[in-house]
Amino acid sequence: MDKEVTTIVTKYSEKIDAVLNETIGETESDLDGEHVREGETNLGNLLADIIRAASGADAAIINGGGIRAGMKKGAISANNVYNVLPFNNYIVAIRLTGKEIKDTLEHGVSAIEKNEGRFPQVSGLTFAYKASAPVGERVSVILIAGSAIVPGREYTVATNDFLAAGGDGYTAFGDAVKSSKDFSVVGGVMKGEKLFYNDSSRWLRDVVIEYIKEKKILAPVPEGRIVRIP
C-alpha cells in the first residue's frame, strides 16, 4: 500500500472512530448486560421496549444471549451500543396466539439452570415461572397490557430476525409465519399474513442509537416483568 493510500485509509478510520466515540446520550445508572440470561434487567427492558415501540407490536420477546455487554453510568457512545449489540440483527414482529406465546416463554425458561442465551427479556407483557417445575410446565401467569392472555387470541409480538428464523431454539415465530395462508419464501425471506412487521433495512443497533439520540437521558429499571417462583 503506497503512502497516499495509507494516508487516506488512516483519515477515514479516524473519522469513523470519531463518529463511534461521539456521545449520543447518557444513562443515569449502570445498564445490566451481565445477568440477562438469568432474569429481568434494566437493559433487557430497554431494548425490548425499543423493539416493541419501533414495530408497533403488542409485546416483545428477545433472547438475553443477543445482549453481549452492559453500559456504565454516564455518557453513551455509538460504540457502546455496538458492543451491546454486535450482531447484524433487525426487527421482526409476528402474529402469535396466546398459546404460542406461552410455548415461546416456556422455551425461554427451559434451560434456566444452564444460563443459556435463550432466556427471554420482554416488553408489553409480564409472566411468572417456577424454576423447579418440569420443563414445559414452568410458566404459570402471562399478562399482556395487564390482562391475562387468551390462548386462542392473536397478539403481535416483536423480536429479532435471529429468533424469527428459529435461533436459540425459538421455533414458534417461524412456525407461525409458515402457517399463513399466503406463505411464501421470496429471495430467502419468509412472507405471509402472520408477519406483522419486517424491516431488514435497519440494524437493531442503529434503531437503538436513534432512540438514545432522541431521548438523550436513559433511566430504565427492573419492573417485575419476570417473576421467578422458587
Backbone as CSV, one residue per row, in Angstrom:
resi,resn,N_x,N_y,N_z,CA_x,CA_y,CA_z,C_x,C_y,C_z
1,MET,0.861,-1.202,0.000,0.000,0.000,0.000,0.891,1.244,0.000
2,ASP,0.692,2.137,-0.982,1.560,3.312,-1.048,1.166,4.338,0.020
3,LYS,2.016,5.325,0.168,1.855,6.310,1.241,0.548,7.080,1.133
4,GLU,0.154,7.442,-0.106,-1.064,8.223,-0.308,-2.305,7.434,0.113
5,VAL,-2.358,6.160,-0.278,-3.486,5.308,0.083,-3.530,5.104,1.591
6,THR,-2.347,4.902,2.188,-2.273,4.718,3.640,-2.821,5.938,4.369
7,THR,-2.482,7.117,3.875,-2.952,8.363,4.498,-4.469,8.472,4.405
8,ILE,-5.030,8.108,3.239,-6.485,8.181,3.039,-7.196,7.209,3.981
9,VAL,-6.673,5.990,4.066,-7.276,4.979,4.933,-7.216,5.414,6.393
10,THR,-6.092,5.983,6.788,-5.922,6.441,8.172,-6.920,7.540,8.511
11,LYS,-7.065,8.501,7.612,-8.007,9.601,7.858,-9.440,9.092,7.912
12,TYR,-9.770,8.129,7.044,-11.117,7.554,7.034,-11.401,6.818,8.340
13,SER,-10.407,6.061,8.801,-10.545,5.325,10.065,-10.727,6.287,11.228
14,GLU,-10.009,7.386,11.195,-10.111,8.381,12.269,-11.501,9.002,12.295
15,LYS,-12.079,9.231,11.112,-13.432,9.797,11.045,-14.457,8.814,11.605
16,ILE,-14.298,7.538,11.263,-15.205,6.509,11.784,-15.103,6.429,13.293
17,ASP,-13.876,6.435,13.799,-13.670,6.369,15.250,-14.306,7.566,15.947
18,ALA,-14.194,8.735,15.328,-14.769,9.941,15.925,-16.281,9.833,16.016
19,VAL,-16.908,9.295,14.972,-18.364,9.125,14.965,-18.787,8.106,16.022
20,LEU,-18.082,6.983,16.078,-18.440,5.926,17.019,-18.235,6.343,18.467
21,ASN,-17.257,7.199,18.722,-16.951,7.598,20.097,-17.655,8.873,20.545
22,GLU,-18.387,9.496,19.642,-19.125,10.711,19.988,-20.265,10.371,20.950
23,THR,-20.466,11.207,21.945,-21.533,10.989,22.924,-22.894,11.200,22.269
24,ILE,-23.785,10.196,22.410,-25.129,10.296,21.820,-26.208,10.419,22.892
25,GLY,-25.834,10.240,24.142,-26.783,10.334,25.252,-26.101,9.919,26.542
26,GLU,-26.891,9.701,27.568,-26.314,9.245,28.827,-27.315,8.391,29.590
27,THR,-26.800,7.576,30.476,-27.647,6.751,31.332,-27.422,7.131,32.788
28,GLU,-28.511,7.206,33.532,-28.430,7.627,34.926,-28.010,6.491,35.858
29,SER,-27.882,5.286,35.333,-27.438,4.149,36.138,-26.745,3.142,35.243
30,ASP,-26.015,2.211,35.832,-25.415,1.135,35.043,-26.519,0.338,34.364
31,LEU,-26.300,-0.034,33.119,-27.258,-0.859,32.386,-26.725,-2.290,32.379
32,ASP,-27.486,-3.180,32.998,-27.036,-4.543,33.288,-27.142,-5.478,32.088
33,GLY,-26.001,-5.780,31.505,-25.959,-6.749,30.423,-25.348,-8.061,30.866
34,GLU,-25.056,-8.173,32.154,-24.394,-9.367,32.683,-25.368,-10.464,33.072
35,HIS,-26.545,-10.073,33.577,-27.479,-11.056,34.132,-28.695,-11.310,33.236
36,VAL,-28.559,-10.995,31.953,-29.690,-11.119,31.015,-30.057,-12.558,30.691
37,ARG,-29.219,-13.510,31.098,-29.508,-14.922,30.848,-30.148,-15.603,32.050
38,GLU,-30.445,-14.830,33.065,-30.997,-15.431,34.278,-32.164,-14.673,34.887
39,GLY,-32.443,-13.468,34.421,-33.557,-12.710,34.970,-33.740,-11.385,34.254
40,GLU,-34.793,-10.682,34.639,-35.078,-9.366,34.072,-33.968,-8.383,34.435
41,THR,-33.559,-7.557,33.488,-32.590,-6.494,33.776,-33.076,-5.188,33.151
42,ASN,-32.533,-4.083,33.637,-32.947,-2.784,33.093,-32.552,-2.633,31.628
43,LEU,-31.410,-3.201,31.229,-31.005,-3.126,29.825,-31.895,-4.013,28.952
44,GLY,-32.235,-5.191,29.451,-33.156,-6.056,28.710,-34.490,-5.379,28.493
45,ASN,-34.988,-4.706,29.531,-36.250,-3.974,29.414,-36.156,-2.871,28.368
46,LEU,-35.056,-2.116,28.423,-34.863,-1.002,27.492,-34.887,-1.481,26.039
47,LEU,-34.112,-2.513,25.749,-34.018,-2.996,24.372,-35.337,-3.597,23.896
48,ALA,-35.993,-4.354,24.760,-37.289,-4.932,24.387,-38.318,-3.827,24.165
49,ASP,-38.268,-2.781,24.970,-39.187,-1.642,24.798,-38.957,-0.950,23.454
50,ILE,-37.691,-0.775,23.092,-37.359,-0.114,21.828,-37.867,-0.930,20.648
51,ILE,-37.682,-2.234,20.711,-38.127,-3.120,19.642,-39.643,-3.087,19.507
52,ARG,-40.330,-3.132,20.641,-41.799,-3.106,20.601,-42.307,-1.780,20.033
53,ALA,-41.707,-0.667,20.488,-42.151,0.645,20.021,-41.887,0.818,18.526
54,ALA,-40.732,0.366,18.061,-40.377,0.527,16.650,-41.316,-0.252,15.733
55,SER,-41.791,-1.394,16.207,-42.645,-2.248,15.378,-44.129,-1.997,15.572
56,GLY,-44.496,-1.355,16.693,-45.904,-1.141,16.991,-46.608,-2.403,17.462
57,ALA,-45.840,-3.377,17.937,-46.408,-4.650,18.377,-47.005,-4.556,19.776
58,ASP,-47.818,-5.556,20.121,-48.406,-5.620,21.462,-47.357,-5.945,22.511
59,ALA,-46.388,-6.754,22.141,-45.376,-7.216,23.088,-44.078,-7.480,22.344
60,ALA,-43.021,-7.713,23.107,-41.734,-8.068,22.502,-41.078,-9.148,23.350
61,ILE,-40.437,-10.081,22.673,-39.669,-11.131,23.336,-38.342,-11.257,22.601
62,ILE,-37.240,-11.033,23.320,-35.918,-11.179,22.727,-35.094,-12.127,23.592
63,ASN,-33.993,-12.598,23.061,-33.136,-13.515,23.803,-32.037,-12.768,24.537
64,GLY,-31.835,-13.128,25.788,-30.783,-12.499,26.569,-29.413,-12.682,25.946
65,GLY,-29.224,-13.803,25.235,-27.932,-14.072,24.627,-27.556,-13.111,23.519
66,GLY,-28.532,-12.357,23.004,-28.235,-11.371,21.975,-27.669,-10.082,22.544
67,ILE,-27.691,-9.963,23.867,-27.164,-8.779,24.563,-25.783,-9.152,25.079
68,ARG,-24.747,-8.579,24.512,-23.384,-9.055,24.759,-22.572,-8.216,25.730
69,ALA,-23.123,-7.125,26.205,-22.392,-6.266,27.143,-23.374,-5.334,27.829
70,GLY,-22.913,-4.676,28.870,-23.710,-3.662,29.542,-23.139,-2.281,29.252
71,MET,-23.664,-1.282,29.940,-23.148,0.079,29.811,-23.019,0.686,31.200
72,LYS,-21.931,1.367,31.419,-21.708,2.024,32.695,-22.481,3.343,32.770
73,LYS,-22.808,3.736,33.997,-23.475,5.019,34.224,-22.661,6.144,33.609
74,GLY,-23.374,7.066,32.946,-22.691,8.205,32.342,-22.927,8.293,30.848
75,ALA,-21.955,8.837,30.153,-22.082,9.086,28.714,-22.164,7.778,27.929
76,ILE,-22.972,7.812,26.859,-23.121,6.662,25.965,-22.660,7.069,24.566
77,SER,-21.841,6.234,23.969,-21.409,6.457,22.589,-22.029,5.392,21.691
78,ALA,-21.983,5.633,20.401,-22.462,4.626,19.450,-21.654,3.342,19.599
79,ASN,-20.383,3.480,19.921,-19.530,2.315,20.109,-20.020,1.446,21.265
80,ASN,-20.542,2.077,22.316,-21.115,1.324,23.440,-22.274,0.456,22.962
81,VAL,-23.110,1.029,22.106,-24.263,0.292,21.590,-23.799,-0.863,20.712
82,TYR,-22.773,-0.641,19.902,-22.229,-1.707,19.061,-21.681,-2.850,19.910
83,ASN,-21.111,-2.535,21.070,-20.615,-3.578,21.968,-21.766,-4.386,22.563
84,VAL,-22.856,-3.701,22.875,-24.036,-4.375,23.429,-24.687,-5.258,22.372
85,LEU,-24.786,-4.749,21.142,-25.486,-5.441,20.050,-24.546,-5.599,18.856
86,PRO,-23.616,-6.533,18.911,-22.624,-6.663,17.841,-23.117,-7.399,16.597
87,PHE,-24.282,-8.036,16.703,-24.765,-8.842,15.583,-25.629,-8.022,14.626
88,ASN,-25.629,-8.424,13.355,-26.430,-7.744,12.340,-27.860,-8.273,12.360
89,ASN,-28.599,-7.907,13.408,-29.997,-8.318,13.545,-30.922,-7.156,13.221
90,TYR,-32.119,-7.492,12.756,-33.136,-6.476,12.519,-34.451,-6.896,13.172
91,ILE,-35.403,-5.975,13.202,-36.644,-6.183,13.944,-37.704,-6.850,13.070
92,VAL,-38.351,-7.836,13.661,-39.448,-8.552,13.025,-40.575,-8.643,14.049
93,ALA,-41.823,-8.596,13.608,-42.956,-8.829,14.512,-43.915,-9.801,13.831
94,ILE,-44.408,-10.752,14.618,-45.208,-11.853,14.089,-46.478,-12.012,14.914
95,ARG,-47.541,-12.410,14.256,-48.796,-12.672,14.955,-48.752,-14.060,15.589
96,LEU,-48.834,-14.094,16.917,-48.828,-15.345,17.664,-50.097,-15.458,18.490
97,THR,-50.591,-16.660,18.664,-51.723,-16.870,19.571,-51.219,-16.844,21.013
98,GLY,-52.144,-16.709,21.937,-51.779,-16.755,23.344,-51.059,-18.050,23.689
99,LYS,-51.520,-19.149,23.111,-50.867,-20.447,23.353,-49.443,-20.442,22.815
100,GLU,-49.233,-19.866,21.638,-47.893,-19.819,21.060,-46.970,-18.937,21.886
101,ILE,-47.530,-17.873,22.461,-46.723,-17.026,23.337,-46.296,-17.802,24.578
102,LYS,-47.224,-18.556,25.162,-46.874,-19.375,26.326,-45.790,-20.388,25.963
103,ASP,-45.951,-21.058,24.823,-44.949,-22.029,24.392,-43.583,-21.361,24.216
104,THR,-43.600,-20.135,23.691,-42.359,-19.389,23.479,-41.682,-19.071,24.809
105,LEU,-42.461,-18.609,25.781,-41.898,-18.295,27.090,-41.452,-19.554,27.822
106,GLU,-42.194,-20.633,27.646,-41.775,-21.909,28.249,-40.394,-22.297,27.717
107,HIS,-40.208,-22.136,26.430,-38.894,-22.436,25.855,-37.839,-21.508,26.433
108,GLY,-38.195,-20.242,26.600,-37.234,-19.266,27.102,-36.689,-19.596,28.481
109,VAL,-37.520,-20.211,29.337,-37.076,-20.533,30.701,-36.753,-22.019,30.860
110,SER,-36.679,-22.729,29.755,-36.490,-24.180,29.833,-35.081,-24.604,30.218
111,ALA,-34.122,-23.683,30.081,-32.732,-24.036,30.411,-32.148,-23.042,31.397
112,ILE,-32.994,-22.532,32.294,-32.534,-21.534,33.247,-31.357,-22.036,34.071
113,GLU,-31.312,-23.340,34.329,-30.243,-23.911,35.140,-28.894,-23.844,34.423
114,LYS,-28.926,-23.744,33.097,-27.696,-23.770,32.302,-27.217,-22.381,31.890
115,ASN,-27.964,-21.343,32.267,-27.579,-19.971,31.954,-27.404,-19.767,30.441
116,GLU,-28.337,-20.337,29.664,-28.232,-20.249,28.211,-28.842,-18.955,27.673
117,GLY,-28.455,-18.619,26.438,-28.876,-17.355,25.831,-30.335,-17.261,25.485
118,ARG,-31.082,-18.381,25.556,-32.496,-18.355,25.205,-33.352,-17.622,26.233
119,PHE,-32.820,-17.340,27.433,-33.647,-16.695,28.457,-34.233,-15.399,27.905
120,PRO,-35.551,-15.180,28.072,-36.206,-14.034,27.427,-36.128,-12.727,28.219
121,GLN,-36.002,-11.651,27.502,-36.239,-10.312,28.020,-37.494,-9.825,27.296
122,VAL,-38.385,-9.134,28.003,-39.707,-8.878,27.429,-40.164,-7.428,27.592
123,SER,-41.150,-7.087,26.784,-41.806,-5.778,26.874,-43.283,-5.954,26.550
124,GLY,-44.135,-5.199,27.209,-45.565,-5.264,26.939,-46.244,-6.452,27.572
125,LEU,-45.483,-7.292,28.242,-46.067,-8.443,28.927,-45.314,-8.719,30.214
126,THR,-45.972,-9.414,31.117,-45.337,-9.895,32.339,-45.655,-11.384,32.459
127,PHE,-44.749,-12.113,33.099,-45.031,-13.523,33.317,-44.302,-14.026,34.558
128,ALA,-44.852,-15.086,35.129,-44.240,-15.740,36.282,-43.904,-17.165,35.897
129,TYR,-42.819,-17.676,36.461,-42.460,-19.064,36.187,-41.847,-19.695,37.434
130,LYS,-42.007,-21.003,37.534,-41.464,-21.759,38.652,-40.277,-22.557,38.158
131,ALA,-39.099,-22.180,38.604,-37.874,-22.787,38.092,-37.774,-24.269,38.421
132,SER,-38.414,-24.690,39.499,-38.313,-26.091,39.912,-39.333,-26.994,39.226
133,ALA,-40.262,-26.418,38.471,-41.283,-27.205,37.776,-40.678,-27.895,36.560
134,PRO,-41.328,-28.940,36.060,-40.815,-29.631,34.875,-40.759,-28.699,33.665
135,VAL,-39.805,-28.944,32.792,-39.697,-28.163,31.557,-40.999,-28.285,30.774
136,GLY,-41.508,-27.153,30.315,-42.768,-27.138,29.583,-43.962,-26.833,30.459
137,GLU,-43.734,-26.822,31.786,-44.816,-26.552,32.731,-44.408,-25.489,33.749
138,ARG,-43.480,-24.644,33.371,-42.927,-23.685,34.327,-43.670,-22.350,34.360
139,VAL,-44.186,-21.903,33.232,-44.849,-20.598,33.157,-46.289,-20.720,33.636
140,SER,-46.644,-19.895,34.623,-47.974,-20.025,35.227,-48.888,-18.842,34.956
141,VAL,-48.344,-17.663,34.800,-49.162,-16.460,34.605,-48.538,-15.614,33.504
142,ILE,-49.343,-15.196,32.539,-48.877,-14.282,31.491,-49.922,-13.191,31.310
143,LEU,-49.478,-11.951,31.393,-50.370,-10.805,31.193,-49.846,-9.958,30.046
144,ILE,-50.740,-9.502,29.194,-50.407,-8.537,28.145,-51.313,-7.336,28.349
145,ALA,-50.689,-6.176,28.472,-51.438,-4.942,28.760,-52.289,-5.110,30.017
146,GLY,-51.771,-5.863,30.977,-52.444,-6.019,32.263,-53.533,-7.063,32.308
147,SER,-53.820,-7.719,31.196,-54.879,-8.731,31.149,-54.287,-10.102,30.815
148,ALA,-54.893,-11.132,31.387,-54.428,-12.497,31.119,-54.572,-12.818,29.638
149,ILE,-53.568,-13.466,29.073,-53.658,-13.801,27.653,-54.747,-14.843,27.412
150,VAL,-55.323,-14.769,26.259,-56.349,-15.718,25.836,-55.680,-16.698,24.873
151,PRO,-55.675,-17.998,25.155,-54.937,-18.967,24.328,-55.220,-18.881,22.836
152,GLY,-56.482,-18.663,22.450,-56.824,-18.660,21.029,-56.760,-17.307,20.356
153,ARG,-56.513,-16.262,21.121,-56.461,-14.920,20.549,-55.087,-14.624,19.966
154,GLU,-55.038,-13.844,18.884,-53.769,-13.457,18.289,-53.266,-12.134,18.858
155,TYR,-51.975,-12.083,19.064,-51.285,-10.877,19.504,-50.089,-10.661,18.580
156,THR,-49.657,-9.417,18.459,-48.454,-9.156,17.665,-47.255,-9.105,18.606
157,VAL,-46.224,-9.857,18.271,-45.052,-9.983,19.141,-43.791,-9.659,18.340
158,ALA,-43.052,-8.666,18.800,-41.816,-8.262,18.136,-40.643,-9.076,18.669
159,THR,-39.672,-9.283,17.803,-38.456,-9.996,18.181,-37.361,-9.574,17.208
160,ASN,-36.274,-10.335,17.154,-35.247,-10.077,16.148,-35.274,-11.190,15.103
161,ASP,-34.646,-10.952,13.966,-34.718,-11.918,12.873,-34.052,-13.246,13.225
162,PHE,-33.099,-13.228,14.155,-32.435,-14.459,14.591,-33.441,-15.409,15.228
163,LEU,-34.268,-14.886,16.139,-35.278,-15.729,16.771,-36.380,-16.085,15.781
164,ALA,-36.728,-15.139,14.919,-37.783,-15.405,13.931,-37.397,-16.561,13.013
165,ALA,-36.084,-16.760,12.834,-35.606,-17.842,11.978,-35.346,-19.126,12.769
166,GLY,-35.708,-19.114,14.062,-35.549,-20.318,14.874,-34.310,-20.350,15.730
167,GLY,-33.582,-19.239,15.802,-32.382,-19.182,16.624,-32.667,-19.427,18.086
168,ASP,-31.687,-20.013,18.793,-31.813,-20.369,20.210,-32.993,-21.310,20.449
169,GLY,-33.408,-22.016,19.395,-34.479,-22.999,19.531,-35.876,-22.424,19.541
170,TYR,-36.026,-21.141,19.240,-37.336,-20.492,19.224,-38.035,-20.812,17.896
171,THR,-38.848,-21.830,17.876,-39.495,-22.270,16.636,-40.872,-21.650,16.405
172,ALA,-41.507,-21.138,17.465,-42.898,-20.669,17.341,-43.038,-19.539,16.335
173,PHE,-42.057,-18.632,16.282,-42.160,-17.498,15.369,-42.208,-17.960,13.913
174,GLY,-41.225,-18.744,13.525,-41.175,-19.230,12.149,-42.351,-20.121,11.805
175,ASP,-42.756,-20.972,12.765,-43.905,-21.861,12.521,-45.176,-21.052,12.287
176,ALA,-45.305,-19.949,13.023,-46.496,-19.108,12.857,-46.541,-18.504,11.461
177,VAL,-45.405,-17.997,10.996,-45.370,-17.410,9.654,-45.678,-18.469,8.601
178,LYS,-45.126,-19.658,8.780,-45.350,-20.745,7.820,-46.811,-21.184,7.779
179,SER,-47.551,-20.900,8.856,-48.966,-21.270,8.882,-49.845,-20.277,8.137
180,SER,-49.261,-19.182,7.642,-50.016,-18.188,6.876,-50.624,-18.826,5.631
181,LYS,-51.843,-18.447,5.313,-52.499,-18.980,4.120,-51.753,-18.573,2.853
182,ASP,-51.084,-17.412,2.921,-50.362,-16.917,1.753,-48.856,-17.044,1.918
183,PHE,-48.425,-18.018,2.705,-46.998,-18.175,2.983,-46.190,-18.417,1.709
184,SER,-45.039,-17.735,1.631,-44.108,-17.946,0.540,-42.719,-17.529,0.994
185,VAL,-41.723,-17.936,0.245,-40.347,-17.518,0.506,-39.851,-16.798,-0.732
186,VAL,-39.526,-15.528,-0.587,-39.088,-14.708,-1.708,-37.675,-14.212,-1.428
187,GLY,-36.744,-14.617,-2.246,-35.364,-14.190,-2.046,-34.787,-14.641,-0.730
188,GLY,-35.263,-15.789,-0.255,-34.769,-16.319,1.015,-35.461,-15.739,2.229
189,VAL,-36.442,-14.857,2.005,-37.161,-14.209,3.107,-38.600,-14.728,3.159
190,MET,-39.038,-15.115,4.352,-40.403,-15.612,4.503,-41.416,-14.481,4.382
191,LYS,-42.519,-14.762,3.718,-43.610,-13.807,3.564,-44.907,-14.491,4.008
192,GLY,-45.854,-13.704,4.543,-47.126,-14.275,4.925,-47.927,-13.339,5.806
193,GLU,-49.223,-13.611,5.920,-50.127,-12.752,6.673,-49.791,-12.680,8.156
194,LYS,-49.088,-13.701,8.657,-48.727,-13.719,10.074,-47.547,-12.802,10.381
195,LEU,-46.902,-12.326,9.330,-45.774,-11.413,9.506,-46.316,-9.991,9.626
196,PHE,-46.238,-9.434,10.819,-46.832,-8.133,11.110,-45.894,-6.988,10.754
197,TYR,-44.601,-7.199,10.959,-43.609,-6.131,10.742,-42.290,-6.785,10.365
198,ASN,-41.590,-6.197,9.385,-40.321,-6.762,8.954,-39.494,-5.661,8.308
199,ASP,-38.468,-5.169,9.013,-37.659,-4.083,8.475,-36.193,-4.494,8.442
200,SER,-35.798,-5.082,7.317,-34.408,-5.522,7.171,-33.501,-4.384,6.709
201,SER,-34.052,-3.188,6.568,-33.260,-2.057,6.076,-32.481,-1.364,7.200
202,ARG,-32.803,-1.685,8.452,-32.107,-1.040,9.575,-31.680,-2.097,10.587
203,TRP,-30.410,-2.085,10.963,-29.964,-2.975,12.020,-30.557,-2.527,13.342
204,LEU,-30.800,-3.469,14.211,-31.369,-3.171,15.523,-30.527,-2.142,16.263
205,ARG,-29.209,-2.289,16.214,-28.356,-1.359,16.958,-28.519,0.076,16.464
206,ASP,-28.787,0.244,15.162,-28.989,1.599,14.639,-30.315,2.185,15.116
207,VAL,-31.320,1.330,15.260,-32.596,1.773,15.832,-32.388,2.218,17.274
208,VAL,-31.568,1.476,18.005,-31.277,1.819,19.403,-30.513,3.135,19.482
209,ILE,-29.561,3.330,18.598,-28.794,4.577,18.580,-29.713,5.763,18.312
210,GLU,-30.611,5.625,17.365,-31.564,6.698,17.058,-32.430,7.010,18.276
211,TYR,-32.857,5.965,18.981,-33.691,6.135,20.177,-32.931,6.927,21.249
212,ILE,-31.681,6.555,21.485,-30.885,7.234,22.514,-30.660,8.692,22.147
213,LYS,-30.382,8.946,20.882,-30.179,10.336,20.441,-31.429,11.172,20.684
214,GLU,-32.592,10.554,20.497,-33.856,11.282,20.686,-34.164,11.501,22.161
215,LYS,-33.958,10.468,22.979,-34.310,10.550,24.399,-33.271,11.293,25.233
216,LYS,-32.011,11.223,24.828,-30.883,11.895,25.490,-30.497,11.248,26.824
217,ILE,-31.467,11.057,27.712,-31.172,10.512,29.046,-31.982,9.244,29.269
218,LEU,-31.311,8.175,29.677,-31.963,6.890,29.925,-32.000,6.602,31.421
219,ALA,-33.123,6.030,31.853,-33.242,5.657,33.265,-34.131,4.421,33.415
220,PRO,-33.861,3.351,32.651,-34.702,2.148,32.762,-34.450,1.425,34.086
221,VAL,-35.471,0.754,34.569,-35.352,-0.005,35.821,-36.064,-1.346,35.663
222,PRO,-35.686,-2.345,36.472,-36.474,-3.583,36.504,-37.859,-3.272,37.051
223,GLU,-38.885,-3.865,36.471,-40.274,-3.525,36.811,-41.096,-4.711,37.279
224,GLY,-40.472,-5.849,37.476,-41.241,-7.031,37.830,-41.926,-7.665,36.658
225,ARG,-41.386,-7.497,35.472,-41.967,-8.097,34.273,-41.820,-9.626,34.299
226,ILE,-40.721,-10.078,34.914,-40.443,-11.510,35.004,-40.309,-11.877,36.474
227,VAL,-41.208,-12.730,36.928,-41.213,-13.122,38.344,-40.807,-14.597,38.453
228,ARG,-39.745,-14.840,39.171,-39.290,-16.218,39.373,-39.842,-16.745,40.698
229,ILE,-40.570,-17.845,40.607,-41.104,-18.500,41.806,-40.151,-19.630,42.174
230,PRO,-39.653,-19.663,43.391,-38.675,-20.697,43.788,-39.211,-22.109,43.558
